[in-house]
Amino acid sequence: MRVNSLYLNQKQINQLIFLQKLSLPADDPVTPSEEPEGEWFLVYENKILIAFGLITPSRQWLDTAYLSRCCVHPDNRGLGIQKSLIRRRERFSRKKGYTWIITDTSTDNPASSNSLIRCKYKIIYPSSPWGNENSIYWAKRL
């Protein structure tokens, strides 16, 4: 299911926050109000949110989308859900006319880096890094 940030209901927002806190305990959750142009790709199992991916317009590059966040519930990892969410967001970005996608991962998250490698993303070295000192930067031409 794809939902624009402006159209998420309170139950969906609460589920997004819960899953982010569970999956990324060191990070502050990203809320729809912080990403008003974002598109959330939601994966449910028995009406329970088990994964999501967020995509937004890049603040760094023109004609570029940004894979902002992706979380998969710990019980559902290793099933290819993250790669599926990457590919769904790529298709969406192509339809919107973007020519590139960028993202970043943390050096302590090899699973996400490996998913990006499998989806043909390449490491980049931006002149103006947007993450922290532990960030690895990625890009893919659509």
C-alpha positions as MATLAB code, in Angstrom:
seq = 'MRVNSLYLNQKQINQLIFLQKLSLPADDPVTPSEEPEGEWFLVYENKILIAFGLITPSRQWLDTAYLSRCCVHPDNRGLGIQKSLIRRRERFSRKKGYTWIITDTSTDNPASSNSLIRCKYKIIYPSSPWGNENSIYWAKRL';
ca = [
       0.000    0.000    0.000;
       1.310    3.482   -0.883;
       0.117    6.502    1.118;
       1.118   10.155    0.831;
       2.222   11.696    4.122;
      -0.787   14.002    4.092;
      -3.250   11.102    4.079;
      -1.984    8.831    6.830;
      -4.472    8.341    9.627;
      -3.568    8.388   13.324;
      -3.497    4.584   13.605;
      -1.018    4.357   10.709;
       1.122    7.103   12.235;
       1.177    5.317   15.592;
       2.191    2.057   13.863;
       4.979    3.844   11.956;
       6.353    5.345   15.156;
       6.168    2.008   17.002;
       7.973    0.123   14.214;
      10.693    2.782   13.983;
      11.315    2.695   17.733;
      11.492   -1.102   17.605;
      13.741   -1.285   14.538;
      15.864    1.833   15.021;
      16.026    2.393   18.790;
      18.914    4.887   18.572;
      17.055    7.153   16.096;
      14.197    9.540   16.604;
      11.177    8.380   14.583;
      10.379   10.266   11.391;
       6.765   11.395   11.308;
       4.609   12.291    8.321;
       4.478   15.924    9.435;
       8.277   16.086    9.084;
       8.120   14.737    5.526;
       5.009   16.335    3.978;
       6.130   15.439    0.432;
       6.914   11.853    1.397;
       5.329    8.688    0.100;
       5.116    5.818    2.569;
       5.059    2.251    1.266;
       3.394    0.117    3.917;
       3.465   -3.677    4.255;
       0.828   -5.322    6.441;
       0.357   -8.833    7.732;
      -3.004   -9.544    9.350;
      -3.696   -5.778    9.593;
      -0.446   -5.201   11.493;
       2.257   -3.019    9.975;
       5.358   -5.201    9.540;
       7.450   -2.972    7.264;
       7.576    0.364    5.552;
       9.739    2.412    3.254;
       9.672    6.182    2.837;
      10.720    8.115   -0.248;
      11.023   11.875   -0.544;
      12.405   14.365   -3.047;
      16.133   14.775   -2.474;
      17.297   17.913   -0.709;
      20.789   17.351   -2.095;
      20.383   16.715   -5.834;
      17.987   17.844   -8.575;
      15.796   15.233  -10.320;
      16.615   12.824   -7.516;
      14.551   10.859   -5.021;
      15.806    9.958   -1.560;
      15.187    6.590    0.100;
      14.632    8.194    3.453;
      13.844    5.322    5.767;
      13.006    1.636    5.703;
      12.082   -0.574    8.645;
      11.172   -4.243    8.757;
       9.847   -5.804   11.959;
      12.557   -8.082   13.443;
      10.274  -11.135   13.120;
       9.976  -10.547    9.363;
      13.600   -9.912    8.419;
      15.426  -12.081    5.910;
      12.351  -12.512    3.704;
      13.280   -9.980    0.998;
      10.814   -7.345    2.183;
      13.391   -4.552    2.236;
      14.510   -5.318   -1.343;
      10.871   -5.359   -2.430;
      10.311   -1.965   -0.817;
      13.417   -0.583   -2.549;
      12.163   -1.785   -5.937;
       8.634   -0.440   -5.366;
      10.051    2.968   -4.501;
      12.273    2.849   -7.593;
       9.237    2.200   -9.835;
       7.375    5.045   -8.164;
      10.365    7.370   -8.677;
      10.620    6.512  -12.379;
       6.922    7.290  -12.837;
       7.460   10.648  -11.083;
      10.270   11.484  -13.535;
      13.268   11.190  -11.238;
      16.541   10.152  -12.870;
      18.460    9.191   -9.719;
      17.864    7.760   -6.261;
      20.211    8.388   -3.350;
      20.264    7.106    0.182;
      22.558    6.423    3.088;
      23.093    3.623    5.557;
      25.014    3.322    8.778;
      28.246    1.353    8.957;
      26.616   -0.737   11.699;
      23.773   -1.841    9.391;
      25.313   -4.285    6.894;
      21.929   -5.878    6.107;
      20.636   -2.627    4.589;
      23.898   -2.060    2.722;
      23.712   -5.585    1.297;
      20.121   -5.013    0.146;
      21.238   -1.881   -1.700;
      24.152   -3.744   -3.306;
      21.762   -6.480   -4.483;
      19.563   -3.760   -5.989;
      22.598   -2.371   -7.893;
      23.279    0.766   -5.827;
      26.843    2.085   -5.846;
      28.757    3.813   -3.075;
      29.252    7.522   -3.676;
      31.314   10.178   -1.957;
      29.217   13.362   -1.950;
      30.961   16.708   -1.702;
      28.369   17.757    0.897;
      27.600   14.700    3.063;
      24.178   14.873    4.734;
      24.483   12.069    7.282;
      26.803   11.494   10.208;
      30.377   10.202   10.427;
      29.117    6.584   10.258;
      27.175    7.060    7.003;
      27.755    5.209    3.755;
      26.248    7.036    0.755;
      24.579    5.272   -2.155;
      23.177    6.208   -5.569;
      21.485    4.525   -8.497;
      20.612    5.915  -11.899;
      17.049    5.014  -12.828;
];
